[in-house]
Amino acid sequence: MELETKKLLLDVLTSCEAIQEFTQDKTFPDYEKSRLLRSATEREFEVIGEALGRLRRLNPNVSTQISSLDAIIAFRHRIIHGYDSVDDVIVWNTIQRHVPILLTEAKKLLA
């Protein structure tokens, strides 16, 4: 695997881990109340989406092994370009349901 591909996957991995660290022992009301937590989490989703967009261009064979690639990249665009209408419920559900899957996939590809 190319060095740049590994770097992008590592960026995904570390951002997923950061999101999990930020939200560990937090509830949705905690998330809603904390601008700092929401901002930090959204920033990590931006990194994830950007890294996967680059990975898709650089190494399509590897990127197809990310199960929700297109949805993740679209989510990043939504956060950046629709910053004023980000739905906290959707972000929270993504944290709970999809980040663990993406983390597992990134770890597998890096192994």
mmCIF file of the C-alpha atoms, coordinates in Angstrom:
data_MODEL
# 
_entry.id   MODEL 
# 
loop_
_atom_site.group_PDB 
_atom_site.id 
_atom_site.type_symbol 
_atom_site.label_atom_id 
_atom_site.label_alt_id 
_atom_site.label_comp_id 
_atom_site.label_asym_id 
_atom_site.label_entity_id 
_atom_site.label_seq_id 
_atom_site.pdbx_PDB_ins_code 
_atom_site.Cartn_x 
_atom_site.Cartn_y 
_atom_site.Cartn_z 
_atom_site.occupancy 
_atom_site.B_iso_or_equiv 
_atom_site.pdbx_formal_charge 
_atom_site.auth_seq_id 
_atom_site.auth_comp_id 
_atom_site.auth_asym_id 
_atom_site.auth_atom_id 
_atom_site.pdbx_PDB_model_num 
ATOM 1   C CA . MET A 1 1   ? 0.000   0.000  0.000  1.00 0.00 ? 1   MET A CA 1 
ATOM 2   C CA . GLU A 1 2   ? 1.273   3.459  -0.929 1.00 0.00 ? 2   GLU A CA 1 
ATOM 3   C CA . LEU A 1 3   ? 2.462   5.780  1.820  1.00 0.00 ? 3   LEU A CA 1 
ATOM 4   C CA . GLU A 1 4   ? -0.142  8.449  0.951  1.00 0.00 ? 4   GLU A CA 1 
ATOM 5   C CA . THR A 1 5   ? -2.941  5.856  1.123  1.00 0.00 ? 5   THR A CA 1 
ATOM 6   C CA . LYS A 1 6   ? -1.750  4.807  4.569  1.00 0.00 ? 6   LYS A CA 1 
ATOM 7   C CA . LYS A 1 7   ? -1.566  8.434  5.697  1.00 0.00 ? 7   LYS A CA 1 
ATOM 8   C CA . LEU A 1 8   ? -5.150  9.101  4.616  1.00 0.00 ? 8   LEU A CA 1 
ATOM 9   C CA . LEU A 1 9   ? -6.393  5.963  6.358  1.00 0.00 ? 9   LEU A CA 1 
ATOM 10  C CA . LEU A 1 10  ? -4.478  6.953  9.474  1.00 0.00 ? 10  LEU A CA 1 
ATOM 11  C CA . ASP A 1 11  ? -6.146  10.371 9.357  1.00 0.00 ? 11  ASP A CA 1 
ATOM 12  C CA . VAL A 1 12  ? -9.531  8.616  9.236  1.00 0.00 ? 12  VAL A CA 1 
ATOM 13  C CA . LEU A 1 13  ? -8.545  6.326  12.086 1.00 0.00 ? 13  LEU A CA 1 
ATOM 14  C CA . THR A 1 14  ? -7.270  9.094  14.355 1.00 0.00 ? 14  THR A CA 1 
ATOM 15  C CA . SER A 1 15  ? -10.311 11.285 13.666 1.00 0.00 ? 15  SER A CA 1 
ATOM 16  C CA . CYS A 1 16  ? -12.671 8.408  14.493 1.00 0.00 ? 16  CYS A CA 1 
ATOM 17  C CA . GLU A 1 17  ? -10.767 7.801  17.710 1.00 0.00 ? 17  GLU A CA 1 
ATOM 18  C CA . ALA A 1 18  ? -10.920 11.503 18.554 1.00 0.00 ? 18  ALA A CA 1 
ATOM 19  C CA . ILE A 1 19  ? -14.695 11.574 18.039 1.00 0.00 ? 19  ILE A CA 1 
ATOM 20  C CA . GLN A 1 20  ? -15.072 8.563  20.312 1.00 0.00 ? 20  GLN A CA 1 
ATOM 21  C CA . GLU A 1 21  ? -12.816 10.164 22.920 1.00 0.00 ? 21  GLU A CA 1 
ATOM 22  C CA . PHE A 1 22  ? -14.709 13.469 22.788 1.00 0.00 ? 22  PHE A CA 1 
ATOM 23  C CA . THR A 1 23  ? -18.099 11.803 23.189 1.00 0.00 ? 23  THR A CA 1 
ATOM 24  C CA . GLN A 1 24  ? -17.171 9.052  25.650 1.00 0.00 ? 24  GLN A CA 1 
ATOM 25  C CA . ASP A 1 25  ? -19.490 9.156  28.674 1.00 0.00 ? 25  ASP A CA 1 
ATOM 26  C CA . LYS A 1 26  ? -21.507 11.941 27.033 1.00 0.00 ? 26  LYS A CA 1 
ATOM 27  C CA . THR A 1 27  ? -25.223 11.971 26.319 1.00 0.00 ? 27  THR A CA 1 
ATOM 28  C CA . PHE A 1 28  ? -27.082 13.646 23.502 1.00 0.00 ? 28  PHE A CA 1 
ATOM 29  C CA . PRO A 1 29  ? -28.143 16.510 25.813 1.00 0.00 ? 29  PRO A CA 1 
ATOM 30  C CA . ASP A 1 30  ? -24.458 16.978 26.725 1.00 0.00 ? 30  ASP A CA 1 
ATOM 31  C CA . TYR A 1 31  ? -23.645 17.132 23.026 1.00 0.00 ? 31  TYR A CA 1 
ATOM 32  C CA . GLU A 1 32  ? -26.439 19.613 22.304 1.00 0.00 ? 32  GLU A CA 1 
ATOM 33  C CA . LYS A 1 33  ? -25.391 21.937 25.117 1.00 0.00 ? 33  LYS A CA 1 
ATOM 34  C CA . SER A 1 34  ? -21.690 22.086 24.314 1.00 0.00 ? 34  SER A CA 1 
ATOM 35  C CA . ARG A 1 35  ? -20.673 24.228 21.371 1.00 0.00 ? 35  ARG A CA 1 
ATOM 36  C CA . LEU A 1 36  ? -17.082 23.157 21.961 1.00 0.00 ? 36  LEU A CA 1 
ATOM 37  C CA . LEU A 1 37  ? -17.979 19.455 21.739 1.00 0.00 ? 37  LEU A CA 1 
ATOM 38  C CA . ARG A 1 38  ? -20.110 19.953 18.630 1.00 0.00 ? 38  ARG A CA 1 
ATOM 39  C CA . SER A 1 39  ? -17.416 22.042 16.923 1.00 0.00 ? 39  SER A CA 1 
ATOM 40  C CA . ALA A 1 40  ? -14.625 19.599 17.721 1.00 0.00 ? 40  ALA A CA 1 
ATOM 41  C CA . THR A 1 41  ? -16.680 16.635 16.552 1.00 0.00 ? 41  THR A CA 1 
ATOM 42  C CA . GLU A 1 42  ? -17.769 18.320 13.339 1.00 0.00 ? 42  GLU A CA 1 
ATOM 43  C CA . ARG A 1 43  ? -14.142 19.235 12.602 1.00 0.00 ? 43  ARG A CA 1 
ATOM 44  C CA . GLU A 1 44  ? -13.141 15.577 12.859 1.00 0.00 ? 44  GLU A CA 1 
ATOM 45  C CA . PHE A 1 45  ? -15.973 14.625 10.490 1.00 0.00 ? 45  PHE A CA 1 
ATOM 46  C CA . GLU A 1 46  ? -14.620 17.228 8.055  1.00 0.00 ? 46  GLU A CA 1 
ATOM 47  C CA . VAL A 1 47  ? -11.174 15.597 8.225  1.00 0.00 ? 47  VAL A CA 1 
ATOM 48  C CA . ILE A 1 48  ? -12.670 12.139 7.714  1.00 0.00 ? 48  ILE A CA 1 
ATOM 49  C CA . GLY A 1 49  ? -14.681 13.220 4.685  1.00 0.00 ? 49  GLY A CA 1 
ATOM 50  C CA . GLU A 1 50  ? -11.780 15.086 3.123  1.00 0.00 ? 50  GLU A CA 1 
ATOM 51  C CA . ALA A 1 51  ? -9.370  12.182 3.675  1.00 0.00 ? 51  ALA A CA 1 
ATOM 52  C CA . LEU A 1 52  ? -11.810 9.715  2.138  1.00 0.00 ? 52  LEU A CA 1 
ATOM 53  C CA . GLY A 1 53  ? -12.454 12.020 -0.825 1.00 0.00 ? 53  GLY A CA 1 
ATOM 54  C CA . ARG A 1 54  ? -8.724  12.149 -1.478 1.00 0.00 ? 54  ARG A CA 1 
ATOM 55  C CA . LEU A 1 55  ? -8.445  8.387  -0.981 1.00 0.00 ? 55  LEU A CA 1 
ATOM 56  C CA . ARG A 1 56  ? -11.196 7.800  -3.542 1.00 0.00 ? 56  ARG A CA 1 
ATOM 57  C CA . ARG A 1 57  ? -9.208  9.775  -6.128 1.00 0.00 ? 57  ARG A CA 1 
ATOM 58  C CA . LEU A 1 58  ? -5.810  8.359  -5.167 1.00 0.00 ? 58  LEU A CA 1 
ATOM 59  C CA . ASN A 1 59  ? -6.657  4.702  -4.645 1.00 0.00 ? 59  ASN A CA 1 
ATOM 60  C CA . PRO A 1 60  ? -10.140 3.674  -5.800 1.00 0.00 ? 60  PRO A CA 1 
ATOM 61  C CA . ASN A 1 61  ? -9.443  0.004  -5.055 1.00 0.00 ? 61  ASN A CA 1 
ATOM 62  C CA . VAL A 1 62  ? -8.850  0.709  -1.371 1.00 0.00 ? 62  VAL A CA 1 
ATOM 63  C CA . SER A 1 63  ? -11.627 3.284  -1.070 1.00 0.00 ? 63  SER A CA 1 
ATOM 64  C CA . THR A 1 64  ? -14.251 0.803  -2.283 1.00 0.00 ? 64  THR A CA 1 
ATOM 65  C CA . GLN A 1 65  ? -13.572 -1.177 0.874  1.00 0.00 ? 65  GLN A CA 1 
ATOM 66  C CA . ILE A 1 66  ? -15.111 1.626  2.963  1.00 0.00 ? 66  ILE A CA 1 
ATOM 67  C CA . SER A 1 67  ? -18.760 0.619  3.191  1.00 0.00 ? 67  SER A CA 1 
ATOM 68  C CA . SER A 1 68  ? -20.362 4.084  3.321  1.00 0.00 ? 68  SER A CA 1 
ATOM 69  C CA . LEU A 1 69  ? -17.759 6.050  1.399  1.00 0.00 ? 69  LEU A CA 1 
ATOM 70  C CA . ASP A 1 70  ? -20.110 8.232  -0.644 1.00 0.00 ? 70  ASP A CA 1 
ATOM 71  C CA . ALA A 1 71  ? -22.377 8.965  2.326  1.00 0.00 ? 71  ALA A CA 1 
ATOM 72  C CA . ILE A 1 72  ? -19.390 9.938  4.488  1.00 0.00 ? 72  ILE A CA 1 
ATOM 73  C CA . ILE A 1 73  ? -18.055 12.328 1.866  1.00 0.00 ? 73  ILE A CA 1 
ATOM 74  C CA . ALA A 1 74  ? -21.537 13.817 1.411  1.00 0.00 ? 74  ALA A CA 1 
ATOM 75  C CA . PHE A 1 75  ? -21.824 14.207 5.197  1.00 0.00 ? 75  PHE A CA 1 
ATOM 76  C CA . ARG A 1 76  ? -18.593 16.210 5.193  1.00 0.00 ? 76  ARG A CA 1 
ATOM 77  C CA . HIS A 1 77  ? -19.964 18.484 2.454  1.00 0.00 ? 77  HIS A CA 1 
ATOM 78  C CA . ARG A 1 78  ? -23.166 18.971 4.444  1.00 0.00 ? 78  ARG A CA 1 
ATOM 79  C CA . ILE A 1 79  ? -21.260 19.985 7.564  1.00 0.00 ? 79  ILE A CA 1 
ATOM 80  C CA . ILE A 1 80  ? -19.045 22.445 5.693  1.00 0.00 ? 80  ILE A CA 1 
ATOM 81  C CA . HIS A 1 81  ? -21.469 23.947 3.198  1.00 0.00 ? 81  HIS A CA 1 
ATOM 82  C CA . GLY A 1 82  ? -24.628 23.633 5.275  1.00 0.00 ? 82  GLY A CA 1 
ATOM 83  C CA . TYR A 1 83  ? -22.975 24.686 8.524  1.00 0.00 ? 83  TYR A CA 1 
ATOM 84  C CA . ASP A 1 84  ? -26.042 26.700 9.515  1.00 0.00 ? 84  ASP A CA 1 
ATOM 85  C CA . SER A 1 85  ? -28.415 23.756 9.225  1.00 0.00 ? 85  SER A CA 1 
ATOM 86  C CA . VAL A 1 86  ? -26.459 20.827 10.673 1.00 0.00 ? 86  VAL A CA 1 
ATOM 87  C CA . ASP A 1 87  ? -28.847 18.533 12.514 1.00 0.00 ? 87  ASP A CA 1 
ATOM 88  C CA . ASP A 1 88  ? -27.368 17.530 15.875 1.00 0.00 ? 88  ASP A CA 1 
ATOM 89  C CA . VAL A 1 89  ? -29.537 14.406 15.994 1.00 0.00 ? 89  VAL A CA 1 
ATOM 90  C CA . ILE A 1 90  ? -28.062 13.167 12.711 1.00 0.00 ? 90  ILE A CA 1 
ATOM 91  C CA . VAL A 1 91  ? -24.520 13.913 13.877 1.00 0.00 ? 91  VAL A CA 1 
ATOM 92  C CA . TRP A 1 92  ? -25.117 12.134 17.190 1.00 0.00 ? 92  TRP A CA 1 
ATOM 93  C CA . ASN A 1 93  ? -26.614 9.086  15.465 1.00 0.00 ? 93  ASN A CA 1 
ATOM 94  C CA . THR A 1 94  ? -23.651 9.018  13.102 1.00 0.00 ? 94  THR A CA 1 
ATOM 95  C CA . ILE A 1 95  ? -21.297 9.053  16.075 1.00 0.00 ? 95  ILE A CA 1 
ATOM 96  C CA . GLN A 1 96  ? -23.141 6.173  17.713 1.00 0.00 ? 96  GLN A CA 1 
ATOM 97  C CA . ARG A 1 97  ? -23.848 3.987  14.683 1.00 0.00 ? 97  ARG A CA 1 
ATOM 98  C CA . HIS A 1 98  ? -21.351 4.699  11.937 1.00 0.00 ? 98  HIS A CA 1 
ATOM 99  C CA . VAL A 1 99  ? -18.090 5.837  13.522 1.00 0.00 ? 99  VAL A CA 1 
ATOM 100 C CA . PRO A 1 100 ? -17.427 2.401  15.111 1.00 0.00 ? 100 PRO A CA 1 
ATOM 101 C CA . ILE A 1 101 ? -17.911 0.713  11.720 1.00 0.00 ? 101 ILE A CA 1 
ATOM 102 C CA . LEU A 1 102 ? -15.611 3.166  9.952  1.00 0.00 ? 102 LEU A CA 1 
ATOM 103 C CA . LEU A 1 103 ? -13.007 2.775  12.685 1.00 0.00 ? 103 LEU A CA 1 
ATOM 104 C CA . THR A 1 104 ? -13.059 -1.007 12.251 1.00 0.00 ? 104 THR A CA 1 
ATOM 105 C CA . GLU A 1 105 ? -12.753 -0.705 8.477  1.00 0.00 ? 105 GLU A CA 1 
ATOM 106 C CA . ALA A 1 106 ? -9.833  1.726  8.694  1.00 0.00 ? 106 ALA A CA 1 
ATOM 107 C CA . LYS A 1 107 ? -8.009  -0.517 11.172 1.00 0.00 ? 107 LYS A CA 1 
ATOM 108 C CA . LYS A 1 108 ? -8.527  -3.538 8.918  1.00 0.00 ? 108 LYS A CA 1 
ATOM 109 C CA . LEU A 1 109 ? -7.184  -1.716 5.871  1.00 0.00 ? 109 LEU A CA 1 
ATOM 110 C CA . LEU A 1 110 ? -4.134  -0.488 7.784  1.00 0.00 ? 110 LEU A CA 1 
ATOM 111 C CA . ALA A 1 111 ? -3.334  -3.960 9.192  1.00 0.00 ? 111 ALA A CA 1 
# 
